[in-house]
Amino acid sequence: MSHPNSPHVTSKYLSNFQGKTVRVIGKVGQKQGTSVLLYTTDNGQIWVDRSKNLQKDYTSPIVEILGTYQNNSLTEIEFLDLSENFDFELYNQMVDLSYQLKDIFF
C-alpha cells in the first residue's frame, strides 16, 4: 500500500485526524450503496465510502483501509485483505503503544 507515513488508528483516535490519511483495520459489515460499515478493532463503527475504489471487492471479512478521514467517515484510497485470524486485541495494544510513544512512531 502507498502512503507509508499514514498512521494506524482505532476509532478512539480518529477524531485527531480530520482531513488526514489514516489506516483502520476492522471487520466488514453491511453495505449501503457505495459505502460499507466497518467494525473497528476496538468495537467502534465507521462508514467507508468506496465510490472511488469499486472495481475491487474485498475477499476477506477483515480488511485494512487506507483512507481519508472526514466528517465521521473514511474515503477509501486502497485496501488490503487480511487473515480472518487477525488479532484485534494485539493490534489495539500496538496502536495504543504508538500513541504513548509518539516520538518514536510519529
C-alpha positions in Angstrom: 0.0 0.0 0.0 1.2 3.5 -0.7 1.3 6.4 1.8 3.9 4.9 4.1 3.6 7.7 6.7 -0.1 7.2 7.3 -0.7 6.3 11.0 -2.6 3.2 12.1 -5.6 4.3 14.2 -8.5 2.8 16.0 -11.9 4.5 16.4 -10.9 6.2 19.6 -8.1 8.2 17.8 -9.9 9.0 14.6 -11.1 12.5 15.8 -7.5 13.6 15.9 -7.1 13.1 12.1 -9.8 15.2 10.4 -8.8 15.6 6.7 -5.8 13.2 7.1 -4.9 9.9 5.6 -5.0 7.0 8.1 -5.1 3.2 8.2 -8.0 1.5 10.0 -8.5 -2.3 10.4 -11.8 -3.9 11.0 -14.5 -6.4 10.1 -16.6 -5.6 7.0 -20.3 -5.1 7.9 -23.4 -4.1 5.9 -23.2 -2.4 2.6 -25.3 0.6 1.7 -24.9 2.0 -1.8 -21.2 2.6 -2.4 -20.5 2.6 1.4 -19.6 -0.2 3.8 -19.9 -0.2 7.6 -16.6 -1.2 9.2 -16.5 -2.6 12.7 -13.1 -1.4 14.0 -10.8 -3.5 16.2 -11.8 -1.5 19.3 -15.5 -2.1 18.7 -16.2 1.2 17.0 -18.0 1.7 13.8 -17.2 3.8 10.8 -18.7 4.2 7.3 -16.2 3.7 4.5 -17.0 5.4 1.2 -15.8 3.1 -1.6 -17.1 5.1 -4.5 -13.5 5.7 -5.8 -12.5 2.1 -5.5 -15.5 0.0 -6.5 -13.6 -2.0 -9.2 -12.1 -4.3 -6.5 -14.1 -6.3 -4.0 -13.0 -7.3 -0.5 -12.2 -11.1 -0.5 -11.8 -11.3 3.3 -14.1 -10.1 6.1 -11.1 -8.5 7.8 -9.5 -5.5 5.9 -7.1 -2.7 6.4 -8.5 0.5 4.9 -6.2 3.3 3.8 -8.4 6.4 3.6 -9.0 10.0 4.3 -11.0 10.7 7.5 -13.5 13.4 7.2 -16.9 14.1 8.9 -17.0 10.7 10.8 -16.3 8.6 7.7 -13.4 7.3 5.6 -13.0 7.8 1.9 -11.2 4.7 0.8 -8.0 5.1 -1.2 -6.8 1.5 -1.0 -7.5 -1.6 1.0 -5.7 -4.8 2.0 -7.4 -8.1 2.7 -6.2 -9.6 6.0 -6.4 -13.0 7.6 -9.6 -14.0 9.4 -7.3 -14.8 12.3 -6.1 -11.2 12.6 -5.6 -10.5 16.4 -7.7 -7.4 17.1 -6.5 -7.1 20.7 -2.8 -7.2 19.9 -3.4 -4.6 17.2 -5.2 -2.4 19.7 -2.3 -2.7 22.1 0.2 -1.7 19.3 -1.9 1.3 18.3 -2.2 2.4 22.0 1.6 2.0 22.5 2.3 4.0 19.3 0.4 7.0 20.9 2.1 6.6 24.2 5.5 6.7 22.4 4.6 9.4 19.7 8.3 10.5 19.4 9.2 7.1 18.0 6.1 6.4 15.9 5.1 9.8 14.5 
